[in-house]
Structures are given as structure tokens and as C-alpha cells.
Amino acid sequence: MIGPVPDVRGVARPGPIDGLGDLPSTWRRPIPGGRPSRDAGTYLCNFALRRALLTFPRAEVGFLHVVPFSRTGYEVQLAIVRALIEPR
């Protein structure tokens, strides 16, 4: 979804980003402490995911939201990111 959150110009546009539904995430690794989703968020997040999927069609591509450190501490988040990016 483009979503109800206004962009930098203050414009909110409901509806899908063209082709996003045809481009599922190709990320297959488990996400420590996380959960998979079919939606990267609102416009900017979904746009970034779609562009990455189009730019790197043979790579594992996903989208990770990082929460505030007050919710999940720095060390925990650092361990999660390291687990996700380490070579298999």
C-alpha cells in the first residue's frame, strides 16, 4: 500500500504500488525474535522493498524495521542484524 501517511509533500495516496503484489520478498532466513510479514509498511518502506527486489532479482531481499532501543535494546538488535547478514 502507498498508505494513509502523507509523503514529504504532505500528500497521502491510498492504493497499491504498481506491481508490488507481484514481487514477494525473497528473504528465506529466519528472523531472530521477529516475524515475517507480507507488508513492509507504508509508502517509503514498500517502495524501498520493491526497488530492491527489482534491482537485485537473484538476491535474497527483505525489509527489516528497526524498533526504538527503548523497546528492544541496542545489543539485542545488533545480535539480530548480525545473525541476518552473516554468510550462511
C-alpha positions in Angstrom: 0.0 0.0 0.0 1.1 3.5 -0.6 -0.9 4.2 2.6 -2.5 7.0 4.6 0.7 8.6 5.8 1.5 11.8 3.9 4.7 11.9 1.9 7.3 14.8 2.1 4.9 17.0 0.1 2.1 16.3 2.6 0.1 14.2 0.1 -1.4 10.9 1.2 -2.2 8.4 -1.6 -4.3 5.3 -0.9 -3.7 2.2 -3.1 -1.0 -0.2 -4.1 2.4 0.5 -5.5 2.3 -0.9 -9.1 3.5 -4.5 -9.2 4.3 -4.8 -5.5 1.9 -7.7 -5.1 3.7 -9.5 -7.9 7.1 -9.2 -6.2 7.1 -11.1 -2.9 10.1 -10.9 -0.6 12.8 -13.4 -1.5 14.2 -13.4 2.1 14.2 -17.0 3.4 16.3 -16.9 6.5 14.6 -17.0 9.9 14.3 -13.6 11.7 15.5 -14.0 15.3 12.9 -12.5 17.5 10.9 -11.3 14.5 8.1 -12.3 12.4 7.6 -12.4 8.6 5.0 -10.1 7.0 3.6 -9.6 3.5 3.8 -5.8 4.0 6.9 -3.7 4.6 4.8 -0.8 6.0 3.7 2.3 4.3 4.8 4.1 1.1 8.5 4.6 1.6 9.2 1.2 3.1 7.2 -0.6 0.4 8.8 1.4 -2.3 12.3 0.6 -1.0 11.4 -3.1 -0.9 10.1 -3.0 -4.4 13.1 -1.2 -5.8 15.5 -3.7 -4.1 13.6 -6.6 -5.5 13.7 -5.2 -9.0 17.4 -4.2 -8.7 18.6 -7.5 -7.2 16.4 -10.2 -8.8 18.7 -13.0 -7.9 19.5 -12.0 -4.3 17.7 -12.7 -1.1 15.8 -9.4 -0.5 13.7 -8.5 2.6 12.9 -5.5 4.7 13.6 -5.0 8.4 12.0 -2.4 10.6 14.3 -1.4 13.5 12.3 -0.6 16.6 13.3 2.1 19.2 16.1 1.0 21.6 13.6 1.7 24.5 11.5 -1.2 23.1 14.3 -3.6 22.2 17.8 -2.8 23.4 20.8 -2.0 21.2 22.7 -5.2 22.0 19.7 -7.4 21.1 19.1 -5.5 17.9 22.8 -5.7 17.0 22.7 -9.5 17.5 19.7 -9.8 15.3 21.2 -7.8 12.5 24.5 -9.8 12.7 22.5 -13.1 12.5 20.7 -11.8 9.4 23.7 -10.7 7.5 26.3 -13.4 8.4 27.2 -15.6 5.4 25.5 -19.0 5.5 
